[in-house]
């Protein structure tokens, strides 16, 4: 007879045929917009989610413009990154791509008619703000600098983040899965080095019940074992929190995975419970869960660029 494995031992084992990395879907933002609209119905933050859906629609249009223009890293760079586990699309150490600003201006033009008053006021200030200030804001977001200089920059940060998402997603789509380092299961994205927004348990061609962390910037996914803290890799004492009542019934596929070692909380969305979940959209729709977990002593580890706050 074989001995039974503990949850910790199960967590450290991974199927040998699991794809270590997944590239973003070409229609990622359109699918996200559909999910956001579905989540908005009857939601207390419905107007916010609907505006986020408009952002995602505009992002899809920009993605389709950028994909044919996105550069592919040099072969020697890709080889070096694979050998040493370095992200080939490094978001923090590389130069800010010129494409990001054109994408930002296009998003502004498409979204201005539907923007809420606070954002409308900030958008009117864009010409006077200057390109260098916006570049600095973009660099700060990529570096996870949570201190924008002005209220205007704070209001603009989600749109700047949306433009950066499109820019890096287009660059990710210029890669092949084997271009991304594998075998370095980490807390950061192996494609661009950014933080995850959440993790997702997939079904279908990815393998039933296999979990991937989803990048908050380039939307690439990397395999992470179950029952394991993504930020600190601890496998002991992991717990799962979920919403109850009506809100829980509306979000059956979302839980917060909490770690007693680093006191971090990262959401896990399950396609087994709801096949239409989107890590980014469902994160936005379950902010109540973040507040409850925060009250229990766990800090939010997921990064959502639509929720940039000082």
C-alpha positions in Angstrom: 0.0 0.0 0.0 1.2 3.5 -0.8 1.1 6.1 2.1 -1.5 8.9 1.8 0.0 12.3 0.9 -0.5 15.3 3.1 -2.0 18.5 1.5 1.5 20.0 1.6 3.0 17.1 -0.3 0.2 17.2 -2.9 0.8 21.0 -3.3 4.4 20.5 -4.2 3.7 17.9 -7.0 2.8 19.1 -10.5 1.6 17.0 -13.5 4.4 16.4 -16.0 2.3 17.3 -19.0 1.1 20.7 -17.8 2.0 23.6 -20.0 4.3 25.8 -17.8 3.2 29.0 -19.5 0.2 30.3 -21.4 0.2 33.3 -23.8 -2.8 35.7 -23.7 -5.7 35.1 -25.9 -5.8 37.3 -29.0 -9.4 38.4 -28.1 -8.5 38.8 -24.4 -9.9 42.2 -23.9 -13.2 41.5 -25.8 -13.7 38.5 -23.6 -13.0 40.6 -20.5 -15.5 43.2 -21.6 -18.2 40.6 -22.0 -17.4 39.2 -18.5 -17.5 42.7 -17.0 -20.9 43.4 -18.5 -22.2 40.1 -17.2 -20.9 40.9 -13.7 -22.3 44.4 -13.7 -26.0 43.3 -13.8 -27.4 44.0 -10.3 -24.0 44.7 -8.8 -23.6 47.5 -6.3 -20.6 48.8 -8.5 -22.4 48.1 -11.7 -21.6 51.6 -13.3 -17.9 51.1 -12.5 -17.8 47.7 -14.0 -19.6 48.9 -17.1 -17.1 51.7 -17.6 -14.3 49.1 -17.1 -16.0 47.1 -19.9 -15.7 50.2 -22.2 -12.0 50.4 -21.3 -11.6 46.7 -22.3 -13.4 47.3 -25.6 -11.1 50.2 -26.4 -8.1 48.0 -25.3 -9.1 45.3 -27.8 -9.2 47.8 -30.7 -5.7 49.1 -29.7 -4.4 45.5 -29.3 -5.4 44.7 -32.9 -3.6 47.8 -34.1 -0.4 47.0 -32.1 0.0 43.2 -32.6 1.3 43.5 -36.2 3.8 46.1 -35.1 5.0 44.5 -31.9 8.7 43.7 -31.9 10.0 40.3 -31.0 13.1 40.1 -28.8 16.4 39.1 -30.4 17.1 35.3 -30.5 20.2 35.7 -28.2 18.1 37.7 -25.7 15.5 35.0 -25.6 18.1 32.3 -25.2 19.8 34.1 -22.3 16.4 34.7 -20.6 15.5 31.0 -20.9 18.8 30.0 -19.4 18.7 32.3 -16.4 15.0 32.6 -15.8 14.8 36.2 -16.7 11.7 37.8 -18.2 12.3 38.6 -21.9 9.8 41.6 -21.7 11.1 43.0 -18.5 8.7 45.7 -17.4 10.8 47.4 -14.8 14.4 47.4 -16.2 13.8 48.0 -19.9 13.1 51.3 -21.7 9.5 52.5 -21.8 8.2 51.5 -25.3 7.3 54.4 -27.5 4.1 52.6 -28.5 2.6 53.1 -25.1 1.9 56.8 -25.5 0.1 56.5 -28.8 -2.0 53.7 -27.2 -2.8 56.0 -24.3 -3.9 58.9 -26.5 -6.1 56.5 -28.5 -7.8 55.2 -25.4 -8.4 58.7 -24.2 -10.1 59.6 -27.5 -12.3 56.6 -27.4 -13.3 56.8 -23.7 -13.6 60.5 -23.1 -17.4 60.7 -24.0 -18.3 58.1 -21.4 -15.8 59.0 -18.7 -17.0 59.8 -15.2 -16.7 63.5 -14.1 -13.5 63.0 -12.1 -11.8 61.4 -15.1 -13.3 64.0 -17.5 -11.6 66.8 -15.4 -8.3 64.9 -15.4 -8.5 64.3 -19.2 -8.9 68.0 -19.8 -5.5 68.5 -18.0 -3.6 66.0 -20.2 -2.3 68.6 -22.7 -0.9 70.8 -19.9 0.5 67.9 -18.0 3.1 67.1 -20.7 4.6 64.0 -22.1 7.4 63.7 -19.6 5.0 63.7 -16.7 2.9 61.0 -18.3 6.1 58.9 -19.0 7.1 59.3 -15.4 3.7 58.1 -14.3 3.9 55.1 -16.6 7.3 54.2 -15.2 6.0 54.5 -11.7 3.2 52.2 -12.4 5.5 49.6 -13.9 7.8 49.9 -10.8 4.8 49.6 -8.5 5.4 53.1 -7.2 2.2 53.9 -5.3 2.8 57.6 -5.0 1.6 59.7 -8.0 2.5 63.3 -7.7 -0.9 64.9 -8.2 -4.6 64.1 -7.9 -4.8 64.4 -11.7 -2.1 61.8 -12.1 -4.0 59.5 -9.7 -7.2 59.9 -11.7 -5.3 59.2 -15.0 -3.4 56.2 -13.6 -6.0 53.5 -14.5 -6.0 54.7 -18.2 -2.2 54.8 -18.2 -2.3 51.3 -16.7 -4.7 50.2 -19.4 -2.4 51.5 -22.1 0.5 49.7 -20.6 -1.5 46.5 -20.5 -2.2 46.7 -24.2 1.4 47.5 -25.0 2.8 44.5 -23.1 0.0 42.1 -24.2 0.8 42.9 -27.8 4.5 42.2 -27.1 3.6 39.0 -25.4 1.6 37.9 -28.4 4.8 38.3 -30.5 6.4 35.5 -28.4 6.0 31.7 -28.5 5.3 29.8 -25.3 8.8 28.2 -25.4 10.3 31.7 -25.5 9.2 32.2 -21.9 11.5 30.7 -19.2 10.0 27.6 -17.6 10.9 25.6 -14.5 11.3 28.8 -12.4 7.9 28.8 -10.6 7.9 32.2 -9.0 5.7 34.9 -7.6 6.3 37.2 -10.6 5.4 36.8 -14.3 8.2 34.9 -16.2 7.4 36.9 -19.3 7.5 40.5 -18.0 8.4 40.3 -14.3 5.1 41.9 -13.1 2.9 40.9 -10.2 -0.2 38.6 -10.7 -3.6 40.0 -10.4 -5.0 36.6 -9.3 -4.7 32.9 -10.1 -7.1 30.9 -12.2 -8.0 27.2 -12.1 -8.5 26.2 -15.7 -10.5 23.5 -17.4 -10.3 22.1 -21.0 -7.1 22.2 -23.0 -5.0 23.5 -20.2 -5.8 20.4 -18.1 -8.6 20.0 -15.7 -8.0 21.6 -12.3 -4.6 23.1 -13.2 -3.8 26.5 -11.6 -2.1 29.4 -13.3 -1.2 32.8 -12.0 -2.4 35.6 -14.3 -0.1 38.6 -14.9 -1.6 42.0 -14.2 0.3 43.6 -17.0 0.9 41.3 -20.1 -1.8 38.7 -19.2 0.5 35.8 -19.6 -0.1 32.9 -17.2 2.4 30.6 -15.5 1.7 27.4 -13.7 1.6 27.4 -9.9 0.9 24.4 -7.8 -2.3 24.2 -5.8 -2.5 24.8 -2.1 0.6 27.1 -2.2 1.1 30.8 -1.5 2.1 32.5 -4.7 3.9 35.4 -3.0 6.1 33.4 -0.6 5.7 29.7 -1.8 4.6 28.5 1.6 2.4 25.3 1.5 1.4 25.0 5.2 -1.8 26.3 6.7 -3.1 27.8 3.5 -6.8 28.7 3.8 -9.6 29.9 1.5 -12.1 32.6 2.2 -15.3 33.2 0.2 -18.2 35.6 0.2 -21.5 34.4 1.6 -25.1 35.2 1.0 -26.3 36.9 -2.2 -22.9 38.3 -3.2 -21.3 34.8 -2.7 -24.0 33.3 -4.9 -23.1 35.8 -7.6 -19.4 35.0 -7.4 -19.2 31.2 -6.7 -15.9 30.9 -8.6 -13.9 33.4 -6.5 -12.0 32.8 -3.3 -9.2 34.5 -1.5 -6.2 32.2 -0.7 -4.6 33.4 2.5 -1.2 32.5 3.9 -0.3 32.5 7.6 3.4 32.9 6.9 3.5 36.2 4.9 -0.1 37.2 5.7 -0.8 37.7 2.0 -4.1 37.2 0.2 -4.4 36.4 -3.5 -7.7 35.6 -5.2 -8.1 32.3 -7.0 -10.9 32.1 -9.6 -12.1 28.7 -10.7 -13.5 27.7 -14.1 -14.7 24.5 -12.4 -17.2 26.6 -10.5 -17.9 29.2 -13.3 -16.4 28.5 -16.7 -16.7 32.2 -17.7 -14.5 33.7 -14.9 -11.8 36.2 -15.9 -9.0 36.8 -13.3 -8.9 40.5 -13.9 -12.7 41.1 -14.2 -13.7 38.9 -11.3 -11.1 40.6 -9.1 -12.7 43.9 -9.8 -16.2 42.5 -9.0 -15.2 41.1 -5.6 -13.6 44.0 -3.8 -15.9 43.2 -0.8 -13.9 40.0 -0.3 -10.6 42.1 -0.2 -12.1 44.3 2.5 -13.2 41.3 4.6 -9.9 39.5 4.3 -8.1 42.8 5.1 -10.1 43.0 8.3 -8.9 39.5 9.1 -5.3 40.6 9.0 -4.2 39.6 5.4 -2.9 42.2 2.9 -3.9 42.1 -0.7 -1.1 40.6 -2.9 -2.8 40.8 -6.3 -2.3 43.9 -8.4 -5.1 45.3 -10.5 -4.1 48.3 -12.7 -7.6 49.6 -12.7 -7.4 50.0 -8.9 -4.2 52.1 -8.7 -4.3 54.0 -5.4 -1.9 56.0 -3.3 
